[in-house]
């Protein structure tokens, strides 16, 4: 199967209004997702929230099977979360770190993850150790392997960082983690829906992701996977009656499945929408999506590289559909504004969102464009021409 771009665009109402190159921020939902969300809200309005949940339970609970198919897991290992960050936090804060313990991470990890590392270090005495990059600008697998010892209690890696096209070698890191018997947490916030994910192939014990980006689901949705062998060892940092049963006045029992990481009150319209978004992506085929997204990313890089004064800032041996660049003498926000005037959506990747990487590479705020399979070559050319006009005007 190959991507039927015209059909994908017919399914995407937003394509009539904008050139959307901000899919790593929040993508354009397709009509089936819109119908799933709005349909559930309309049902709630007609018959009541609890009653709508009961009546639409099959579509809502499809979430667990859909995520399991997407990442090669079991439905019992999945939890619904309000975001990728909250999913990642629930896993990370479930580890009982002590003074002297170490967590290994990478140069290009994301701001929210780093904030959690710093807070945990302050609270527990845990030490954060950053594995250096290799000559390609991705985490050095060899250097990370050398950092592994008995003090390391967790390896935590972002698959696709926020500020470039880099795809970290998560499977190679997974092999190291398995050999050493160290739990391995992967942030797949910007890879889920863009490229194939298989938790066994990656070798991770936990994985977090969002719905709003390349999966094209609603905002305010995400999921957490925790491998059953690790699940039994982790107690979530917060509990409610979804996560545990109150079995006696002085005792509770955690759920046996991944839903121990959930909270009782959820956005069920959004949950149904995310389930439909994942099924929609699976219908296209993740391999085919990945092939097209990679090709479009390279097309955009090639066009931008031909503009005097434009510098591409992507790194890594394998690059994805996220393209970051700067225009000499023009602030990233100004470039974004110029593109917005032409109805082209991009965003700005701020230095503070990946501070370690930005400082090591001397990066300013960058313009971040991110393609998806419904984008066209004509749309990319329009973006290139807009940037060219801006650069020529200097």
C-alpha positions in Angstrom: 0.0 0.0 0.0 1.1 3.5 -0.7 -0.3 6.7 0.7 -3.3 8.1 -1.2 -2.5 11.8 -0.6 -5.6 13.1 -2.2 -7.8 10.9 0.0 -5.8 11.9 3.1 -6.4 15.5 2.3 -10.1 15.0 1.6 -10.2 13.4 5.1 -8.5 16.5 6.6 -10.7 19.6 6.7 -7.8 21.8 7.8 -6.0 21.3 4.4 -8.5 23.7 2.9 -7.4 26.5 5.2 -3.7 26.2 6.0 -0.4 24.6 4.9 0.2 22.7 8.1 3.9 22.1 8.9 3.5 21.9 12.6 2.7 18.3 13.0 5.3 17.8 15.8 3.4 20.4 17.7 -0.2 19.4 17.0 -1.4 17.9 13.8 -4.6 18.4 11.9 -7.2 15.8 13.0 -8.9 13.9 10.2 -12.7 13.8 9.9 -13.1 10.3 11.5 -11.4 11.6 14.7 -13.5 14.7 14.7 -16.6 12.6 14.4 -15.6 10.3 17.2 -14.9 13.2 19.6 -17.9 15.3 18.7 -20.2 12.3 18.5 -19.4 11.3 22.1 -19.9 14.9 23.4 -23.3 15.0 21.6 -24.2 11.7 23.2 -23.3 13.1 26.6 -25.5 16.1 26.0 -28.4 13.9 25.0 -28.3 11.2 27.7 -25.7 12.2 30.3 -22.0 11.6 30.8 -22.1 8.3 32.7 -24.8 7.0 30.4 -22.8 8.0 27.3 -19.8 6.2 28.7 -21.8 3.0 29.1 -23.4 3.3 25.7 -20.2 4.1 23.8 -18.0 1.9 25.9 -16.8 -0.3 23.0 -15.4 2.7 21.1 -13.7 4.1 24.3 -12.2 0.8 25.4 -10.9 0.2 21.9 -8.1 2.6 23.0 -6.3 -0.2 24.8 -6.3 -2.6 21.9 -5.4 0.1 19.4 -2.3 1.2 21.4 -1.3 -2.4 21.9 -1.4 -2.9 18.1 0.5 0.3 17.4 3.5 -0.6 19.7 3.4 -4.4 19.8 2.3 -4.6 23.4 -0.6 -6.2 25.4 -3.7 -4.2 26.2 -3.2 -4.9 29.9 0.1 -3.0 29.8 -1.5 0.3 28.6 -2.8 3.3 30.5 -4.6 6.3 29.2 -3.1 9.7 30.2 -3.8 13.4 29.6 -0.5 13.9 27.9 2.8 12.3 27.0 4.5 14.3 29.8 2.1 13.1 32.4 2.5 9.5 31.2 6.3 9.8 31.4 6.0 11.4 34.8 3.9 8.6 36.1 6.5 6.1 35.2 9.5 8.1 36.2 8.2 9.2 39.6 7.2 5.6 40.4 10.9 4.7 40.8 12.1 4.9 44.4 15.5 6.6 43.8 18.0 6.9 46.7 21.1 8.9 47.3 23.9 7.6 45.1 21.5 6.1 42.4 22.1 7.2 38.9 19.8 7.9 35.9 21.4 7.9 32.4 19.9 10.2 29.8 21.0 12.0 26.7 22.1 15.5 25.6 19.0 16.2 23.6 16.4 15.2 26.2 13.3 17.4 26.6 12.7 20.2 29.1 9.9 18.5 31.0 12.0 15.4 31.5 15.0 17.4 32.6 12.9 19.2 35.1 11.8 15.9 36.6 15.4 14.7 36.7 16.4 17.9 38.6 13.5 17.7 41.0 14.1 14.1 41.8 17.8 14.7 42.2 17.1 17.5 44.7 14.6 15.4 46.6 16.4 12.0 46.7 20.1 12.6 46.0 19.8 10.7 42.7 22.6 11.7 40.3 21.8 12.5 36.6 24.4 11.3 34.1 24.3 12.6 30.5 25.7 10.3 27.9 27.6 12.3 25.2 26.8 12.4 21.5 28.7 10.7 18.8 30.0 12.1 15.6 26.5 12.1 14.0 25.1 14.2 16.8 23.0 11.4 18.3 23.6 9.7 21.7 26.8 7.6 21.6 25.8 4.0 22.2 29.4 3.1 23.1 29.7 6.0 25.6 26.4 5.1 27.2 27.5 1.5 27.6 30.7 2.6 29.4 28.5 4.6 31.9 26.6 1.5 33.0 27.4 0.2 36.4 25.6 -1.1 39.5 24.6 2.5 40.5 22.4 3.0 37.4 18.8 2.4 38.2 17.2 3.8 35.1 18.0 4.6 31.5 15.7 7.3 30.1 15.9 8.4 26.4 13.9 10.6 24.1 13.4 8.8 20.8 12.9 12.0 18.7 14.0 15.2 20.4 12.1 18.4 20.2 14.7 20.5 18.4 15.7 18.6 15.3 15.3 15.7 12.9 17.4 13.4 15.0 16.1 9.8 15.6 18.1 8.3 18.6 19.2 4.7 18.3 16.7 3.4 20.9 17.0 -0.3 20.0 20.7 -0.3 20.5 20.3 1.4 23.8 17.6 -1.2 24.7 20.1 -4.0 24.1 22.4 -2.4 26.6 19.7 -2.0 29.2 18.5 -5.6 28.8 22.0 -7.0 29.1 22.6 -5.0 32.3 19.1 -5.6 33.7 18.4 -1.9 34.0 14.8 -0.5 33.5 14.5 1.5 30.3 12.1 4.4 29.7 11.5 5.8 26.2 9.8 9.1 25.5 8.1 8.5 22.1 6.2 11.7 22.1 7.4 12.7 18.6 7.8 9.3 17.1 4.5 7.7 17.8 2.5 7.9 14.6 5.5 9.1 12.5 7.4 5.8 12.5 7.0 2.2 13.5 7.3 1.4 17.2 7.7 -2.1 18.7 8.5 -2.2 22.4 10.1 -5.7 22.1 12.3 -4.5 19.2 13.2 -1.4 21.1 13.7 -3.4 24.3 12.1 -0.8 26.5 10.3 -1.4 29.8 8.1 1.7 29.6 7.2 4.1 26.8 5.2 7.3 26.8 3.5 9.1 23.9 1.0 11.8 23.0 -2.1 11.8 20.9 -2.0 15.3 19.4 1.2 15.1 17.3 1.8 12.5 14.5 -1.1 10.3 15.6 -3.4 13.2 14.7 -5.6 12.7 17.8 -7.1 15.2 20.2 -5.1 17.4 22.4 -5.1 16.4 26.1 -4.5 12.7 25.3 -1.6 10.4 25.7 -0.7 6.9 26.7 1.8 5.0 28.9 3.1 1.5 28.3 4.7 -0.4 31.1 5.9 -4.0 30.5 4.2 -6.5 32.8 7.4 -7.6 34.4 8.1 -4.0 35.5 4.5 -3.1 36.2 4.4 -5.4 39.2 7.4 -3.5 40.7 6.1 0.0 40.3 3.6 1.8 42.5 2.3 5.1 40.9 3.1 8.3 42.7 -0.6 9.1 43.0 -3.6 6.8 43.5 -7.3 7.0 43.3 -10.2 4.6 43.0 -9.3 3.8 39.3 -5.8 2.8 40.3 -6.5 0.8 43.4 -9.2 -0.9 45.5 -9.9 0.0 49.1 -10.1 -3.4 50.6 -10.0 -2.6 54.3 -9.9 0.6 56.4 -6.1 0.4 56.6 -5.3 -1.4 53.3 -5.6 -1.0 49.5 -4.6 -3.2 46.6 -3.3 -1.9 43.3 -4.8 -2.9 40.1 -2.9 -5.7 38.4 -2.8 -4.0 35.0 -1.6 -0.8 33.4 -4.7 1.1 34.5 -3.1 1.4 37.9 -1.5 4.5 36.3 -4.8 6.1 35.3 -7.2 8.4 37.2 -10.9 7.8 37.5 -12.1 10.9 35.8 -11.1 11.0 32.1 -12.0 12.9 29.0 -13.9 10.0 27.4 -14.7 11.9 24.2 -11.0 12.5 23.7 -10.2 8.9 24.6 -12.6 7.7 21.9 -11.0 10.2 19.5 -7.5 8.9 20.3 -8.6 5.3 19.7 -10.0 6.3 16.3 -6.9 8.3 15.5 -4.7 5.3 16.2 -6.9 3.0 14.1 -6.9 5.6 11.3 -3.1 5.5 11.3 -3.0 1.8 11.3 -5.3 1.7 8.4 -2.8 3.7 6.4 0.1 1.6 7.6 2.8 3.0 9.8 5.6 1.8 7.5 4.0 3.7 4.6 3.5 6.8 6.7 7.1 6.6 7.8 8.4 6.2 4.2 6.4 9.3 3.1 7.2 11.5 6.1 11.0 10.8 5.7 10.9 11.6 2.0 9.0 14.8 2.6 11.4 15.8 5.3 14.4 15.4 3.0 12.6 17.3 0.3 12.0 20.2 2.6 15.6 20.2 3.9 16.9 20.1 0.3 14.8 23.2 -0.6 15.8 25.2 2.5 19.5 24.3 2.1 19.5 26.0 -1.3 18.6 29.4 0.2 21.5 31.8 1.0 21.6 32.5 4.7 19.6 29.5 5.8 21.3 26.8 7.9 19.7 23.5 8.7 20.3 22.4 12.3 19.2 18.8 12.2 21.5 16.1 13.4 21.7 12.4 13.6 22.5 9.5 11.3 18.8 8.9 10.8 16.5 11.9 10.3 12.7 12.2 10.4 10.0 14.6 9.3 11.1 17.4 11.7 13.2 20.1 10.1 14.8 22.8 12.1 16.6 25.8 10.6 17.7 29.4 11.2 17.8 32.4 8.8 20.9 34.5 9.3 19.9 37.9 10.9 16.3 37.0 11.4 14.8 35.9 14.7 12.9 32.6 14.6 9.7 34.3 15.7 9.9 36.7 12.8 10.3 33.8 10.3 7.3 32.0 11.9 5.3 35.2 11.6 6.2 35.6 7.9 5.2 32.0 7.2 1.9 32.5 9.1 1.1 35.5 6.9 1.2 33.0 4.0 -1.0 30.6 6.0 1.9 28.3 6.6 2.1 26.8 10.1 5.4 26.2 11.8 6.6 26.8 15.3 9.7 27.9 17.2 12.0 25.5 19.1 13.3 27.5 22.0 16.8 27.1 23.4 15.3 26.6 26.8 13.3 23.5 25.7 16.5 21.5 25.0 19.0 23.6 27.0 21.9 21.1 27.2 21.8 20.4 23.5 21.4 24.0 22.6 24.3 25.1 24.7 26.6 22.3 23.5 25.8 23.1 19.9 25.6 26.9 20.3 22.0 27.0 19.0 19.7 30.0 19.0 15.9 29.6 19.0 15.1 27.7 15.8 12.3 27.5 13.3 10.8 24.1 13.4 8.8 22.7 10.5 7.4 19.2 10.7 5.7 17.4 7.8 3.1 14.7 7.6 1.9 12.3 5.0 -1.0 14.6 3.9 1.5 17.4 3.0 2.4 17.9 -0.7 5.5 19.0 -2.6 3.6 22.1 -3.7 3.1 23.0 0.0 6.8 22.5 0.8 7.7 24.6 -2.2 5.5 27.4 -0.9 7.2 27.3 2.4 10.7 27.4 0.7 9.6 30.4 -1.5 8.3 32.3 1.6 11.6 31.8 3.4 13.6 32.7 0.3 11.7 36.0 0.0 12.4 36.7 3.6 16.1 36.0 3.2 16.4 38.0 0.0 14.8 41.0 1.7 17.7 41.4 4.1 
